[in-house]
């Protein structure tokens, strides 16, 4: 029971990052992805302001 349902619940929002583990490893990876996208947007804004 616990092996099947959490997998699909975790894999859909994160993509194919977490394979068979529970939600613990996916949370920091999601935060990392969000941080990367936020920093990328911040760099674009800084470039626009500097130009």
Secondary structure as GFF3:
##gff-version 3
##sequence-region A 1 51
A	DSSP	alpha_helix	2	14	.	.	.	ID=ss1
A	DSSP	alpha_helix	23	50	.	.	.	ID=ss2
###
